[in-house]
């Protein structure tokens, strides 16, 4: 299954592609964006661009899962961020939803809108039984996105070699 494109009320989502590298690299070079990611450091630019190319190469493995570029319908040339759906490393078969947006995109509901579309895809098309989110416990913005998505606080979970707040949403239609 190839990861599909999505259109929401305000957004266009498509699997990441080479034309997203500049936007992703710029976003990942912003200390405020990276504050709650790993140890909060900014990635080294040359190595990070190579890493982003590998993200694109691996963006549809496993089938139906991907990292999607998010752009506004009104200005499709503007990169807002990305949302992803992938197996959570070390916690398979759990599948993680995650997002990262440029600082200029914060506070507009884009993360919730994009993640809602990807979550629906995970349940309806991929057939997932549950979806989890892991985030820095201090990241209040992402916690609010999880709550808006109807996810339940599942406590602290160790992922990516750090203690993370975890949220879960069960596929109620799978019952």
C-alpha positions as CSV (number, residue, x, y, z in Angstrom):
1,X,0.0,0.0,0.0
2,X,1.4,3.3,-1.0
3,X,1.0,6.1,1.5
4,X,-1.8,8.4,0.1
5,X,-2.1,12.1,-0.1
6,X,-4.7,13.9,2.1
7,X,-6.5,17.1,1.9
8,X,-8.1,18.6,5.1
9,X,-10.1,21.8,5.4
10,X,-7.0,23.9,5.3
11,X,-4.1,21.6,4.6
12,X,-2.5,19.4,2.0
13,X,-0.5,16.4,3.2
14,X,1.7,14.2,0.9
15,X,4.6,11.8,1.6
16,X,7.8,13.8,2.1
17,X,9.8,14.4,-1.1
18,X,13.1,16.0,-2.1
19,X,11.4,19.4,-2.4
20,X,10.7,19.3,1.4
21,X,14.4,19.1,2.5
22,X,15.0,22.8,2.6
23,X,11.9,23.4,4.7
24,X,12.7,20.5,7.1
25,X,16.3,21.5,7.5
26,X,15.4,25.1,8.3
27,X,12.7,23.9,10.8
28,X,15.2,21.5,12.5
29,X,17.7,24.4,12.7
30,X,15.4,26.4,15.0
31,X,16.3,25.9,18.6
32,X,12.7,26.6,19.7
33,X,11.4,23.8,17.4
34,X,14.0,21.4,18.6
35,X,13.7,22.3,22.3
36,X,11.8,19.1,23.2
37,X,13.4,16.8,20.7
38,X,16.0,14.4,22.1
39,X,18.5,16.5,24.0
40,X,17.4,19.7,22.3
41,X,20.5,20.2,20.2
42,X,20.4,21.4,16.6
43,X,21.6,18.8,14.1
44,X,24.8,19.4,12.2
45,X,23.6,20.8,8.8
46,X,25.5,18.7,6.3
47,X,24.9,15.4,8.1
48,X,21.3,16.3,8.8
49,X,20.6,16.9,5.1
50,X,21.9,13.4,4.3
51,X,19.7,12.1,7.1
52,X,16.7,13.8,5.6
53,X,17.4,12.2,2.2
54,X,17.3,8.8,4.0
55,X,14.0,9.7,5.6
56,X,12.6,10.3,2.2
57,X,14.0,7.0,0.9
58,X,12.4,5.1,3.8
59,X,9.2,7.2,4.0
60,X,6.8,4.4,2.9
61,X,8.2,1.4,4.8
62,X,6.1,-0.3,6.2
63,X,3.4,0.0,3.7
64,X,0.7,2.7,4.4
65,X,2.9,4.4,6.9
66,X,5.0,7.4,6.1
67,X,6.1,10.9,7.0
68,X,3.8,13.5,5.3
69,X,4.8,17.1,4.4
70,X,2.1,19.5,5.6
71,X,1.4,22.6,3.5
72,X,-1.5,25.1,3.5
73,X,-4.0,24.8,0.7
74,X,-4.0,28.6,0.3
75,X,-0.2,28.7,-0.1
76,X,1.1,25.3,-1.2
77,X,4.7,26.5,-1.6
78,X,4.9,27.1,2.1
79,X,6.2,24.3,4.2
80,X,4.5,24.1,7.6
81,X,5.9,20.9,9.0
82,X,5.4,17.2,9.0
83,X,3.3,14.5,10.6
84,X,4.3,10.8,10.7
85,X,3.0,7.3,11.4
86,X,5.6,4.6,12.0
87,X,6.3,1.7,14.3
88,X,7.6,2.9,17.6
89,X,11.2,1.7,17.9
90,X,11.6,-0.9,20.6
91,X,7.8,-1.1,21.2
92,X,6.7,-2.9,18.0
93,X,3.9,-3.6,17.2
94,X,2.9,-0.2,18.6
95,X,2.7,2.5,16.0
96,X,3.6,6.1,16.8
97,X,2.0,9.3,15.5
98,X,4.3,12.3,15.7
99,X,4.5,15.8,14.3
100,X,6.8,18.8,14.0
101,X,5.9,22.2,12.8
102,X,7.7,25.5,12.1
103,X,7.4,28.1,14.8
104,X,5.3,30.3,12.4
105,X,2.8,27.4,12.2
106,X,2.3,27.1,16.0
107,X,-1.0,28.1,17.5
108,X,-3.1,27.6,14.4
109,X,-4.4,24.1,15.0
110,X,-2.4,22.6,12.1
111,X,-0.8,19.8,14.1
112,X,-4.2,18.6,15.3
113,X,-5.8,18.9,11.9
114,X,-3.0,17.0,10.1
115,X,-2.6,14.4,12.8
116,X,-6.4,13.7,12.9
117,X,-6.2,12.9,9.1
118,X,-3.2,10.6,9.6
119,X,-4.8,8.9,12.7
120,X,-8.0,8.2,10.7
121,X,-5.8,6.7,7.9
122,X,-4.0,4.5,10.4
123,X,-7.3,3.1,11.8
124,X,-9.4,2.9,8.6
125,X,-6.8,2.1,5.9
126,X,-3.8,0.5,7.7
127,X,-6.1,-1.3,10.2
128,X,-4.2,-0.4,13.4
129,X,-5.7,-1.4,16.7
130,X,-4.1,1.6,18.5
131,X,-1.9,4.5,17.9
132,X,0.6,6.0,20.5
133,X,2.3,9.3,20.8
134,X,5.5,9.8,22.8
135,X,6.8,13.2,23.7
136,X,8.9,15.2,26.2
137,X,6.9,15.4,29.4
138,X,7.4,19.2,29.4
139,X,6.0,19.8,26.0
140,X,2.6,21.3,26.8
141,X,1.8,22.1,23.2
142,X,2.1,18.5,22.1
143,X,0.2,17.3,25.2
144,X,-2.7,19.5,24.1
145,X,-2.6,18.1,20.6
146,X,-2.8,14.6,22.0
147,X,-5.8,15.6,24.1
148,X,-7.5,17.3,21.1
149,X,-7.0,14.0,19.2
150,X,-8.9,12.1,22.0
151,X,-5.7,10.3,23.2
152,X,-5.5,9.2,26.7
153,X,-2.5,9.9,29.0
154,X,-0.7,6.5,29.4
155,X,2.1,7.7,31.7
156,X,5.8,7.6,31.3
157,X,7.4,5.3,28.7
158,X,11.1,4.9,27.8
159,X,11.5,5.5,24.1
160,X,14.4,6.9,22.1
161,X,16.6,6.4,25.1
162,X,14.7,9.0,27.2
163,X,11.6,9.0,29.5
164,X,8.7,10.2,27.5
165,X,5.1,11.1,28.3
166,X,2.9,8.6,26.3
167,X,-0.6,8.9,25.0
168,X,-2.7,6.2,23.3
169,X,-5.8,6.1,21.2
170,X,-7.6,2.8,20.6
171,X,-9.4,2.0,17.3
172,X,-13.0,1.8,18.6
173,X,-14.2,0.5,15.2
174,X,-11.8,-2.5,15.5
175,X,-13.9,-4.0,18.4
